[in-house]
């Protein structure tokens, strides 16, 4: 069948050298990133310190507006940061838990880095954490999540798509329940932005965080934070810095918060990462997430059929309405097989409890899906993975 999204393959150099099916971990780098990073170096070399006034200073917000288009946010609602851990800490710093509202609710399948933030803050005894359990290590029962959210809940930091299994949570239902009892939701869209269409505005989420490493093809160091417009003037983050000041170059000894999303900035930004991320955003916005999702569903369903025909067990949800962009395949020696696949230039990875993770993106061909399953079957039948058995896993 005709696949007009394959015209973008030429923009990603690694596709000439490998079967690249790991956009859930690190999206392929666009050719345009070379030019963007050259622009950064050229501006620094020729403009020096003047570069701050000529664009660098505003980049956390101007680049944030590019992300806003992808996640269905209004201009002026997204600020760029280095990573999700910083964003989660910054959000949490806006609140002072009380004896009657001090509970954090999240699932045991949340990304560990997010849980570390809340666990660390809970050491002072002011926060208590309720972790919602999974029955299968793949999904989280919606009813169990909703039941955990009550009038004592302060924040609900959830993953839109679970990193390990690609299970797509019902964010709308969770947000609705949280709002009914006066709690706020922090939606981690790292594994959905760029491959699952959604709008933070329509979902009415209070906060959203994510990064550019994966489906956005923007590389590391370009995390983002969305804050609902009506909350922006009400909150005062304690995790802060001079960029959050109303007049930062007045160098006043006391903090006066900036208005709007700017008050959710902190120290000096990672300018090179912001340059590097833009090419990926441009491509995602030009194609449109709806078209990317349509292709991903078709190819993921094809991948599931290929895997099952080859005798493998798929652990990610079969129903595309409950699945993000990744397919997971179970095997007793999944870590070793993943390592052998990577050695053969089939770039995938492995996560304990889920198996081998394989992700088609807009630049993936159907032939690549056929090739990776054929290679997986070949490795399994030959037992060649035993030569590379490891207690670790492919990154």
N, C-alpha and C positions, 0 to 999 in steps of 0.2 A: 504494500500500500504506500501511497505517497505520504511523506513526512516532511513538511516544509520547515520544521524546526531544526532539521539536520543541517541546514545552511549555516547554522551557528558553530558547527564543529570546527571550522577552519579558524575560529577565534580562540581556540584552546590548545596550546602547543602539546600538552601531555597526551592528548588523544591520538597523536601520531605515533606514540611510543608504547602505549599501554592500554589495556582494557580497563577503563577508569570508572569504577562503580562504587565510589565511596563519598559521594556528595553529602551524606549524613555526617561525615567527620571533617572533611576538608574539600570544599568544592574546587573544581579545576580553575586554574588562574587564567583570566582572559589576557589576550595579547595587549589590550589597551592598558593593562597595569604597568607594563614597561614604560609606556609614554607618560602615564600619570606620575610614576616615581621619578622619571627624568624631569618632569615639570617641577616637582618638589625640589630636587637638587638644583635645578637651574634658578628657581626663585631664591633659594637660600644663597646660592653663589653670587647672584647679581644684585639682589635687593637687600640682603643682610637683614638687620633688625627691622627694617621698614616693612618686611613681609608680614609682620604681625598686624599692622594697621591696614595692609593691603589685601587682607583676606584670611590670614591664618587665625586671627583671634575669633572670628565668627564661624569658623568651620564646624565646631561641634553642633551648631544650630543649623547652618545651611546644609550640611551633610545629613543632619537629622531630618530635614524636610524631604530629602530623597528617600530615606527609609520610610517616612510617614506615608508616602504614596503606596508603598508595597504592603503595609500593614493596615491600611484603611484609616489612617489618622489625619487630623487636620494639620495644616502648617502651624508651626510654633508649639507643637506638643511633644516633640522628641528631641532629646539631648544625647549626644554621643559620649560614651565612656570607654574604658579599656576592656571591660568584661562584665559578665553578669554578676559575679560575686560583689563587685563594687556597687552595681546598681541595687542589688538586694540589700546590701548594708546601708546604702544611702536612704532607701525607702524606710527601712526599719528605724533608722535614726530620727525619722519624723514623728515618732510616736513614743508616748510614755505609758507603759502598761499600768493598769490599775487592778486592784484585787478583784473587781467585777468584770474586767475585760482584759485578759492577759493570755489567751490561748492562741497558739499557732497551729493550724491544721494543714497537713500535707500528707501525701502518700509515701509509702516506703519505696516506691519506684521513682521518686523524684531524682533529678540529677544530684549526685552526692555533694557537689560543691555548694549547691543551694542549701542543702540541709546543714552543712558545716557552719554556714553563717548564723543560722538560727540557733543551732546547738551551742555555739560559742556565746551568743548573747544570753542564752538561757542559764548560763552558769551562775549569774548573780541572783537567781531565784525569782526574778520578777516576771519571767515568761515561763509558760508551761507548754509543752509540745504534745499534740496528739497525732500519732502516725497511723494513717489508715492502711490496713493490711491488704495484701493481694492474695488470692487463693491459688493462683497459677504462676505468679512471677511474670506475667505478661500483661494482664489487665487489672483495672481497679473497679470494683463494683460501684456504680454511680450511687445507688441507694446508701451504701456504707459511707461514701464521701459526704453525701448530703446530711446524713444523720449526725456526723461528727461536728458539723458547723452549727453552733448554737449562740445564744445571747452573750456568752463569755468570750466568743472568738474575736480576736483583733484582726489578724491577717490570715489569708489563705493563699500561700504561694504554691501554685500548681504548674505542672508542665502541660502545655496544650497537646503535644505529642510526646509520649514517653521515649526517652533516648534509647532504651535497651530493646524494646519490642515494636516501636512505631505505633502503639495503641493511641488512637485519637480520642481524647477525653471530651465529654460534653461540657465545654466551657460555659456555654450559655446557661445551662441548668445550675451549674456550680455558682456562677456569678449571681444569678437570681436568688438562690438560697442565701448566699452571703449577705446580700443587700436586705433581704427580709429581716435579718437579725442584727443589722447594723455593722456587719463586718466588711472588710475590704479585700479585694482579690488582686494578687500579683501574678499575672499570667506570663509564664515563660514560653515564648514563641520561637525559641532557638531552632527547634526541629520542625516547625510548621511554616515560618516565614519564607516565602520563595517557592514553596511547593504545595501548600494548602491555602486556598483562598479564604480570607477572613477579614473582618473589619473590627478593629478594637473599638471604634465608635459605635457600631451596631451591637456589638457584644456588651457594651457599656462596662467594660472592665475598668478598674480604677488605675491600675498600672500594668505595663507590659515591659518585659525585658527580653533581650536576645543578643545575638552576635552575628557577625558577617562571615564567620569561618566556613559555614556549611553551605546550605542551598543558595545563599546569596552570592557565593563566589567572590567574596570580598576580602578574604584573608584574615589573619589574627589581629587583635588589638583595636577592633572597631565594634565595641558593644553599643547597645542603644537602650534608652530608657524613655518610655512613654508615660506621661502623667495626664490623667483626665483634666480637661481645662478648668472645671469648676473647683478642683482640688488645689490647683497651682498656687493660688494666693493664700490658701488656708494653712499650708504646711510650711514648716521651717526645718530643713534637714540639719542635723548635727554633724553628719559626715559632710564636710563642706570645704571651701577654699576660696581663694581670692576671685575666681571667675564668677562666683555666686554673689559677689558684692554689687550693689547698685552702681557704685562709682569705683571700680577696682583700682584705677590709676590715681585716685586721691590718696591711696595708701593710708586710710584711716585705721586707727587701732581697734575700732569696734566694727562688728559686722552689721551692715544694713543690707538686707536681702534685696536682690534684683527682683523685678516683676516677671511674672510668667515663668516659662520653662527654664529661663536662665538661672533661677535660684537653685535649680537642681544640678548645676555644674559644680565643680570643685577646683582642683589644681590645674596646672597647665596641661593641655591635651596632647595626645600622641599624634602629632601632625602627619608624620609619614604614613601611619596606618589609615588615616582619613583619606589621604590621597589614593592609597592603594585600593581602598574599598569601592571607590566610585564607579569603576568600570563594570563591576558585577551588578551594582544597582541599576546602572543605565540599561544593561541588557535585560534584566528581569523586568524592569518597567516597560521596556519596549515590547517585549513578547507578551507580557501580561500573565499573572499567576493562574488565571482561569485556564488558559491554554496549556500551561505547564502541567497543571493538575490533570487535565483531560488526558494528556499523553502519559503521565505517570501512572494513572489508573489502568490504562490499556496495557502498558508494558509490565506493570507489577502483576496484573492478572496473568499475563503471558508467562512471566517468570515463575509464578506459582505453579502453573500447569506444567512447565518444563521440569521444574524441580520434582514435582510429584510423579511425573512420568518416569523420571530417572531413579525413583525409589527413595527420595529424601523426604523428611518430615518438615513442613513449614510451620513455624511457631508463631509468626506474626498473625494478626487477625485476617481471616479470609475475606471478610466483608469490607469493601473499600471505604464505606462510610465510617468505619471504625479504625481506619488505618491511615497513617501518614505516608511518607514516600519510600519507606524502607521495607524490604522483605528479609525475614530472619529464617535461617535453616539450621535445624538441630542435627548434631552428630556427637557421638561419644568422644571423638577426637577433633572437635571443631577447631580448637585453638591451633593444633598442629596443621590441620588441613588449610586453615586460613594463612598460616605462615608460608606454607608451600605454594599456595595460589599467588601470594604476593611475590614470592621468589621468581615465579614464572610470568610476572608482569600482568597479573590479574589483580587489580588493586581493590581489595575489599577489607573487612576487618571482622573481629570477633568480640563478643561480650558474654561474660559468664551468665548462665541462666537463660540466654536467648539463642545463642549460636552464632553462625556466620551472618553478618549483615551485608546486604547487597542493595544498592540504590541506583535505579535508573533516573536520569535527569533529562532535561530538554535536549541535551546534546548526545544522548545515548542512542545507538542504533539497535534494532531488533537482533541483528547478527551478533552483537556483543553479548546479549543475554543468552543466546544459544551457545556461544563459545564458552562462557563462564560455567554453564551447567555441564557441558561436555567435558571441560577440564576438571571440574569437581568430581564428576563420575569417574573419569580416568584415574585421578589421584586416589579415590576411594577404592576402586577395584584393584589397583596395583599395590595398595598399602605403602606407597612411596612416602606418605607423610610421616611414617615412623622414623625416617632418616632425619627428620627435622622436628621431632617431638619436643615440646617445650612446656614448661609450667606457666609461661607468660602468654602473651597474645599479641597479634599484630596491632599496632597503634592505629 
